[in-house]
Amino acid sequence: MAVYAIGDIQGCYDPLRRLLDLLRFDPTADTLWLVGDLVNRGPRSVDVLRLIKGLGDQAVAVLGNHDLTLLAVAAGYVKPKRKDTFHSILDAPDREELLAWLRHRPLLHHDPLLGFTLIHAGLPPQWDLALAQGCAAAVEATLQGVDCHAFLKRMFGGEPVRWRDDLAGYDRLRFTINALTRMRFCTADGTLSFTEKGAPGSQTLGLIPWFAVPGRRSADLSIVFGHWAALGYYRAAGIFALDSGCVWGNRLTAIRLDETGIPAWSVPAISASSSL
């Protein structure tokens, strides 16, 4: 009864299958945690969605920015970019079933028994677990409710860039989306930066990796996340970053959350598998 967490898949179905084989994943007993960005840029997004959806309760997948973009494209509010590969889903006979399943995924998952929190990108320094859970739940309820289309139409945008307790309405929901699915760097006061995507050390003066901000209120959590391919597979106290850039030709990474030492495995995007 193992619990594995896997980094950004982004439509890379074949490496995912190789990684599951390497793990000897048992869908009747084991559980997968997915950090989001199941789809886009890779060649087999529809197959990834079908596989994860078919696992039922044995899979816990949080929403990433590419997953949310798919929902907005499918609703007609966003035009796909030249490199987007949503067509296999949008043209699929089970399109509506897959989109409905995706729309009902969480933005944050916390398991108090395992002691891990799963998100796609980051947490603002002002957020503790309770506030993060509340903000995530508000977005989830909106995506799953009658106001879904109104929200999808207004979901994306660069404002607001900093958390305030009095944020309300679409501003509060949009900030939550931006933090949980787009965040990499921010300032010490939690102002988000959306322009810089490089590895730590490459950023503009004054920007800090979100998990390195002094006094971060979520520092007591063990956080599993993805989104940051330039950071790669990275571990620090309470931090487990799993986006090792599979869609860019690098690797797909998994860790085991229920075993001492949190062992890790990876497979290359194209060739044979290996252990970290």
C-alpha positions as CSV (number, residue, x, y, z in Angstrom):
1,M,0.0,0.0,0.0
2,A,2.5,2.6,-1.2
3,V,1.9,6.3,-1.8
4,Y,3.9,7.8,-4.7
5,A,4.0,11.4,-5.8
6,I,4.9,12.1,-9.5
7,G,6.0,15.3,-11.1
8,D,4.5,17.2,-14.0
9,I,3.5,14.8,-16.8
10,Q,2.2,17.2,-19.4
11,G,0.9,14.6,-21.8
12,C,4.0,12.4,-21.6
13,Y,2.1,9.1,-21.4
14,D,4.9,6.7,-22.4
15,P,7.3,7.9,-19.7
16,L,4.5,7.7,-17.2
17,R,3.8,4.1,-18.0
18,R,7.5,3.3,-17.8
19,L,7.7,5.0,-14.4
20,L,4.7,3.1,-13.1
21,D,6.3,-0.1,-14.3
22,L,9.6,0.8,-12.5
23,L,7.6,1.5,-9.3
24,R,5.7,-1.7,-9.7
25,F,2.6,0.4,-9.1
26,D,-0.4,-1.7,-8.0
27,P,-3.6,0.1,-8.9
28,T,-5.6,-2.1,-6.5
29,A,-3.5,-1.1,-3.4
30,D,-1.2,1.8,-4.1
31,T,-2.0,5.5,-4.4
32,L,-0.6,8.2,-6.8
33,W,-0.3,11.8,-6.0
34,L,0.1,14.0,-9.1
35,V,1.4,17.6,-8.8
36,G,-0.8,18.9,-11.6
37,D,-0.1,19.8,-15.3
38,L,-1.3,16.4,-16.4
39,V,-1.8,17.8,-19.9
40,N,-0.3,19.9,-22.7
41,R,2.9,20.2,-24.8
42,G,3.4,16.5,-24.7
43,P,1.9,14.1,-27.4
44,R,-0.6,12.0,-25.5
45,S,-2.6,14.2,-23.1
46,V,-5.8,12.4,-23.6
47,D,-4.2,9.1,-22.7
48,V,-2.8,10.6,-19.5
49,L,-6.2,11.9,-18.4
50,R,-7.9,8.5,-19.2
51,L,-5.3,6.7,-17.2
52,I,-5.4,8.9,-14.1
53,K,-9.2,9.2,-14.2
54,G,-9.4,5.4,-14.5
55,L,-7.5,5.0,-11.2
56,G,-10.5,6.5,-9.3
57,D,-9.7,7.1,-5.6
58,Q,-6.2,5.6,-6.1
59,A,-5.2,8.9,-7.7
60,V,-5.0,12.3,-6.1
61,A,-4.3,15.0,-8.7
62,V,-4.2,18.7,-8.0
63,L,-4.9,21.3,-10.8
64,G,-1.9,23.0,-12.5
65,N,-1.9,26.0,-14.8
66,H,-2.0,23.9,-18.0
67,D,-5.0,21.9,-16.7
68,L,-6.8,25.2,-16.0
69,T,-5.9,26.5,-19.4
70,L,-7.4,23.4,-21.0
71,L,-10.7,24.1,-19.1
72,A,-10.7,27.7,-20.3
73,V,-9.8,26.7,-23.9
74,A,-12.6,24.1,-23.9
75,A,-15.1,26.7,-22.7
76,G,-14.1,29.1,-25.5
77,Y,-12.6,31.8,-23.3
78,V,-8.9,31.3,-24.2
79,K,-7.3,30.6,-27.6
80,P,-4.8,27.8,-27.6
81,K,-1.2,28.8,-28.2
82,R,0.8,27.4,-31.1
83,K,2.7,24.9,-28.9
84,D,-0.5,23.7,-27.0
85,T,-1.5,20.1,-27.6
86,F,-5.0,20.1,-26.3
87,H,-6.5,18.8,-29.5
88,S,-6.4,15.1,-28.5
89,I,-8.7,15.9,-25.6
90,L,-10.9,18.5,-27.4
91,D,-11.6,16.1,-30.2
92,A,-12.1,13.0,-28.1
93,P,-15.5,11.2,-27.9
94,D,-15.2,11.3,-24.1
95,R,-14.2,14.9,-24.0
96,E,-17.0,16.1,-21.8
97,E,-16.5,13.3,-19.3
98,L,-12.8,14.0,-19.1
99,L,-13.3,17.8,-18.7
100,A,-15.9,17.3,-16.0
101,W,-13.5,15.0,-14.1
102,L,-10.7,17.5,-14.4
103,R,-12.9,20.4,-13.3
104,H,-13.6,18.5,-10.1
105,R,-9.9,18.1,-9.1
106,P,-8.7,20.0,-6.0
107,L,-6.1,22.8,-6.0
108,L,-4.6,21.6,-2.7
109,H,-4.5,18.2,-0.9
110,H,-3.4,17.7,2.6
111,D,-3.0,14.4,4.4
112,P,-2.4,14.8,8.1
113,L,-1.6,11.2,8.6
114,L,1.2,11.1,6.0
115,G,2.2,14.7,6.9
116,F,2.4,16.0,3.4
117,T,0.7,18.8,1.4
118,L,0.3,18.6,-2.3
119,I,0.1,21.7,-4.6
120,H,1.1,22.6,-8.1
121,A,3.3,25.7,-7.7
122,G,3.6,27.7,-4.4
123,L,2.2,29.2,-1.3
124,P,2.4,32.9,-0.5
125,P,4.4,33.6,2.7
126,Q,1.3,35.0,4.5
127,W,-0.6,31.7,4.1
128,D,-0.6,29.0,6.8
129,L,-2.3,25.7,6.0
130,A,-5.8,26.7,7.2
131,L,-5.8,29.9,5.0
132,A,-4.4,27.9,2.0
133,Q,-7.1,25.3,2.4
134,G,-9.8,27.9,2.6
135,C,-8.7,29.8,-0.4
136,A,-8.3,26.6,-2.5
137,A,-11.7,25.4,-1.4
138,A,-13.3,28.6,-2.6
139,V,-11.8,28.2,-6.1
140,E,-12.8,24.5,-6.2
141,A,-16.4,25.3,-5.3
142,T,-16.5,27.9,-8.0
143,L,-15.1,25.6,-10.7
144,Q,-17.5,22.9,-9.7
145,G,-20.6,25.2,-9.4
146,V,-23.0,27.1,-11.5
147,D,-20.6,30.1,-11.7
148,C,-17.9,28.0,-13.4
149,H,-18.1,29.7,-16.8
150,A,-18.2,33.2,-15.4
151,F,-15.1,32.4,-13.5
152,L,-13.2,30.7,-16.4
153,K,-13.8,33.9,-18.4
154,R,-12.1,36.0,-15.7
155,M,-9.7,33.5,-14.2
156,F,-6.5,34.6,-15.8
157,G,-4.7,37.9,-15.2
158,G,-1.7,39.4,-13.4
159,E,-3.6,41.2,-10.7
160,P,-3.6,41.3,-7.8
161,V,0.1,40.4,-7.2
162,R,0.1,40.5,-3.4
163,W,-2.2,38.8,-0.8
164,R,-4.4,41.0,1.4
165,D,-6.9,39.6,3.9
166,D,-9.6,41.8,2.4
167,L,-9.3,40.5,-1.1
168,A,-12.8,39.4,-2.3
169,G,-14.7,38.1,-5.3
170,Y,-12.7,37.4,-8.5
171,D,-9.6,39.2,-7.2
172,R,-9.4,36.7,-4.3
173,L,-10.0,33.7,-6.5
174,R,-7.6,34.9,-9.2
175,F,-4.8,35.5,-6.6
176,T,-5.4,32.0,-5.3
177,I,-5.1,30.6,-8.8
178,N,-1.9,32.6,-9.5
179,A,-0.3,31.5,-6.2
180,L,-1.2,27.8,-6.3
181,T,-0.6,27.2,-10.0
182,R,1.9,29.9,-11.3
183,M,4.1,30.9,-8.4
184,R,7.9,30.5,-8.5
185,F,9.5,33.7,-7.2
186,C,8.2,36.5,-5.0
187,T,9.5,39.4,-2.9
188,A,10.0,39.2,0.8
189,D,6.5,40.7,1.3
190,G,4.9,38.1,-1.0
191,T,4.5,40.1,-4.2
192,L,4.3,37.6,-7.0
193,S,6.5,37.6,-10.1
194,F,5.3,35.9,-13.2
195,T,8.1,36.8,-15.6
196,E,11.0,34.8,-14.3
197,K,11.2,31.1,-14.7
198,G,14.8,30.3,-14.4
199,A,16.6,28.4,-11.6
200,P,17.3,30.1,-8.3
201,G,20.2,32.5,-8.7
202,S,19.1,33.7,-12.1
203,Q,16.3,36.0,-10.8
204,T,16.2,39.8,-10.5
205,L,17.5,41.3,-7.3
206,G,14.8,41.3,-4.6
207,L,13.1,38.1,-5.8
208,I,13.3,35.0,-3.7
209,P,12.1,31.4,-4.3
210,W,8.7,31.3,-2.6
211,F,9.8,28.5,-0.3
212,A,12.9,30.5,0.9
213,V,11.1,33.6,2.1
214,P,12.1,34.2,5.7
215,G,9.2,33.8,8.1
216,R,7.0,31.9,5.6
217,R,3.9,30.7,7.6
218,S,3.8,27.4,5.9
219,A,7.4,26.5,6.9
220,D,6.0,23.8,9.2
221,L,4.6,21.8,6.3
222,S,6.1,19.2,4.1
223,I,5.1,20.4,0.6
224,V,5.2,18.4,-2.6
225,F,4.9,20.5,-5.8
226,G,5.9,20.8,-9.4
227,H,5.6,23.6,-12.0
228,W,9.3,24.7,-11.9
229,A,11.2,22.7,-14.5
230,A,14.3,24.9,-14.2
231,L,14.5,24.1,-10.5
232,G,14.2,20.4,-11.4
233,Y,14.1,17.6,-8.8
234,Y,14.9,19.5,-5.6
235,R,14.7,18.6,-1.9
236,A,15.2,20.8,1.2
237,A,13.6,20.8,4.6
238,G,9.9,20.4,4.1
239,I,10.3,20.9,0.3
240,F,9.9,18.3,-2.4
241,A,10.0,19.8,-6.0
242,L,9.2,17.1,-8.6
243,D,9.1,18.9,-12.0
244,S,12.2,17.4,-13.6
245,G,11.3,18.6,-17.1
246,C,10.0,15.4,-18.8
247,V,8.1,17.4,-21.5
248,W,11.4,19.2,-22.3
249,G,13.2,15.9,-22.9
250,N,14.6,15.4,-19.4
251,R,13.1,13.1,-16.8
252,L,9.8,12.1,-15.0
253,T,10.3,11.8,-11.2
254,A,8.5,10.0,-8.4
255,I,9.0,9.8,-4.7
256,R,7.5,7.5,-2.1
257,L,5.8,9.4,0.7
258,D,5.0,6.6,3.1
259,E,8.6,5.3,3.4
260,T,11.4,6.5,5.6
261,G,13.8,8.6,3.7
262,I,11.3,9.3,0.9
263,P,13.1,7.3,-1.8
264,A,13.0,8.6,-5.4
265,W,13.0,7.2,-8.9
266,S,13.0,8.7,-12.4
267,V,12.8,7.7,-16.0
268,P,14.1,9.7,-19.0
269,A,11.7,11.2,-21.4
270,I,12.7,8.8,-24.2
271,S,14.9,5.9,-23.3
272,A,15.4,3.4,-20.5
273,S,14.5,3.9,-16.9
274,S,16.9,4.4,-14.0
275,S,17.0,5.0,-10.3
276,L,18.1,8.3,-8.7
